[in-house]
Amino acid sequence: KKGRRFKHWEVIAFYLAAYDIAMVNFSYFLGLWLRFDFRFSQIPPEYLRSFLKFTPFYTVFAIGCFYALRLYNSLWRFASFDELNRIFAASVITTLFHVIGITVFVKRMPISYYMMGAVFQFGLVTVVRFSYRFITLERSRREKAAGAAHRVMIIGAGAAGQIIIRDLK
């Protein structure tokens, strides 16, 4: 038997999930670090322990939420407001889970930790997904400016085909 070969989108989804795991946790750590003026030694040990204790639960919830909101099966080449809305919804849901979960089950954290962590998370999750679209748009603009042409064949369609040819020109 041949081994199962992964499809391209499955590999991309795996890398996105790995990136999300790192970024959802890094964003809240960054919020904590920012709260204490980017001085790791100034972060009280109880806050750091609370953050580390809650991290595994938050990671599992965030990845599950992102999966449920289909953030791993979009065509990022065509990313639009629909994807942005799903990222926003996922960020709101995971932020509420984070605020309630860590406050109720572990320890209350500084308010700026919650706010900055949510903002960083939304930004970092959005940037990676829309960067692919931005790169492909820039590449196509450069090709147009350089005069690169794409060959197109239109078969049939009568008058509609003539309209398409005129639009392509």
C-alpha positions as CSV (number, residue, x, y, z in Angstrom):
1,K,0.0,0.0,0.0
2,K,1.1,3.5,-0.7
3,G,1.3,6.0,2.1
4,R,-1.4,8.6,2.3
5,R,-0.2,11.8,0.6
6,F,-1.4,15.0,2.1
7,K,-3.1,17.6,0.0
8,H,-1.6,21.1,-0.3
9,W,-4.4,22.7,1.8
10,E,-3.9,20.1,4.6
11,V,-0.3,21.0,4.9
12,I,-1.1,24.7,4.9
13,A,-3.8,24.1,7.5
14,F,-1.3,22.3,9.7
15,Y,1.2,25.2,9.4
16,L,-1.6,27.7,10.2
17,A,-2.6,25.7,13.2
18,A,1.0,25.6,14.4
19,Y,1.3,29.3,13.9
20,D,-2.0,29.9,15.7
21,I,-0.8,27.8,18.7
22,A,2.3,29.9,19.0
23,M,0.5,33.3,18.4
24,V,-2.5,32.9,20.6
25,N,-0.2,32.2,23.5
26,F,2.5,34.7,22.5
27,S,-0.1,37.4,22.2
28,Y,-1.2,37.1,25.8
29,F,2.4,36.7,27.0
30,L,3.1,39.9,25.1
31,G,0.2,41.6,26.8
32,L,1.6,40.6,30.2
33,W,5.1,41.6,29.2
34,L,3.8,45.0,27.9
35,R,1.9,45.5,31.2
36,F,5.2,45.4,33.1
37,D,7.1,47.6,30.6
38,F,8.8,44.9,28.7
39,R,10.8,43.8,31.7
40,F,10.5,40.1,32.3
41,S,12.0,40.4,35.7
42,Q,9.2,42.8,36.8
43,I,6.4,40.3,36.0
44,P,5.2,38.9,39.4
45,P,5.8,35.1,39.6
46,E,2.1,34.4,40.4
47,Y,1.0,36.1,37.1
48,L,3.5,34.1,35.2
49,R,2.5,30.9,36.9
50,S,-1.2,31.6,36.2
51,F,-0.5,32.3,32.6
52,L,1.5,29.1,32.2
53,K,-1.1,27.1,34.0
54,F,-4.0,28.3,31.8
55,T,-2.1,28.1,28.5
56,P,-2.8,24.5,27.6
57,F,-6.6,24.9,28.1
58,Y,-6.7,28.1,26.2
59,T,-4.6,26.6,23.3
60,V,-7.0,23.7,22.9
61,F,-10.0,25.9,23.1
62,A,-8.6,28.5,20.6
63,I,-7.6,25.9,18.0
64,G,-11.1,24.2,18.4
65,C,-12.8,27.5,18.0
66,F,-10.7,28.4,14.9
67,Y,-11.5,25.0,13.4
68,A,-15.2,25.4,14.1
69,L,-15.2,28.8,12.4
70,R,-13.5,27.3,9.4
71,L,-10.3,29.4,9.6
72,Y,-8.3,26.4,8.3
73,N,-10.2,25.7,5.1
74,S,-10.4,29.0,3.4
75,L,-8.7,30.0,0.2
76,W,-6.4,32.7,1.5
77,R,-5.7,33.9,-2.0
78,F,-9.3,35.2,-2.0
79,A,-9.4,36.4,1.6
80,S,-12.1,38.9,2.1
81,F,-14.4,40.5,4.7
82,D,-16.0,37.1,5.3
83,E,-12.7,35.7,6.6
84,L,-12.1,38.9,8.5
85,N,-15.5,38.6,10.2
86,R,-14.7,34.9,11.1
87,I,-11.3,35.9,12.5
88,F,-13.0,38.7,14.5
89,A,-15.7,36.3,15.8
90,A,-13.0,33.7,16.8
91,S,-11.0,36.4,18.6
92,V,-14.1,37.6,20.5
93,I,-15.1,34.1,21.5
94,T,-11.6,33.1,22.6
95,T,-11.0,36.3,24.4
96,L,-14.2,35.8,26.5
97,F,-13.1,32.3,27.2
98,H,-9.7,33.5,28.2
99,V,-11.0,36.3,30.5
100,I,-13.6,34.1,32.2
101,G,-11.5,31.0,32.3
102,I,-8.3,32.4,33.8
103,T,-10.2,34.7,36.2
104,V,-12.5,32.1,37.6
105,F,-10.3,29.0,37.6
106,V,-6.7,30.4,38.0
107,K,-6.2,34.0,39.0
108,R,-7.4,37.4,38.1
109,M,-4.9,39.1,35.9
110,P,-4.4,42.9,35.2
111,I,-7.0,44.4,32.9
112,S,-4.4,45.5,30.4
113,Y,-3.3,41.9,30.1
114,Y,-6.7,40.9,28.8
115,M,-7.1,43.9,26.5
116,M,-3.6,43.9,25.0
117,G,-3.6,40.1,24.6
118,A,-6.9,40.2,22.7
119,V,-5.6,43.0,20.4
120,F,-2.3,41.3,19.7
121,Q,-4.1,38.0,19.1
122,F,-6.5,39.5,16.5
123,G,-3.6,41.3,14.8
124,L,-1.3,38.4,14.6
125,V,-3.9,35.9,13.5
126,T,-5.2,38.4,10.8
127,V,-1.7,39.4,9.5
128,V,-0.6,35.8,8.6
129,R,-3.8,35.1,6.7
130,F,-4.1,38.3,4.8
131,S,-0.4,38.5,4.1
132,Y,-0.7,35.8,1.5
133,R,-3.4,37.8,-0.3
134,F,-1.3,40.9,-0.1
135,I,1.7,39.2,-1.5
136,T,-0.2,37.7,-4.5
137,L,-1.9,41.0,-5.2
138,E,1.5,42.8,-5.2
139,R,3.0,40.1,-7.4
140,S,0.2,40.5,-10.0
141,R,0.5,44.3,-9.9
142,R,4.2,44.0,-10.6
143,E,3.6,41.6,-13.5
144,K,1.1,44.0,-15.0
145,A,3.5,46.9,-14.6
146,A,6.2,44.8,-16.3
147,G,3.8,44.0,-19.2
148,A,3.5,40.3,-18.4
149,A,0.6,38.8,-20.4
150,H,-1.5,35.7,-19.7
151,R,-2.9,33.7,-22.5
152,V,-6.6,33.1,-22.5
153,M,-8.7,30.9,-24.8
154,I,-12.4,31.6,-25.1
155,I,-14.4,28.9,-26.8
156,G,-17.9,29.5,-28.0
157,A,-20.3,31.8,-26.0
158,G,-21.1,34.0,-29.1
159,A,-21.9,37.6,-28.1
160,A,-21.1,36.9,-24.5
161,G,-17.6,35.7,-25.6
162,Q,-17.1,39.0,-27.5
163,I,-18.0,40.9,-24.3
164,I,-15.5,38.9,-22.3
165,I,-12.8,39.5,-24.9
166,R,-13.5,43.3,-24.8
167,D,-13.3,43.2,-21.0
168,L,-10.1,41.3,-21.0
169,K,-8.5,43.9,-23.3
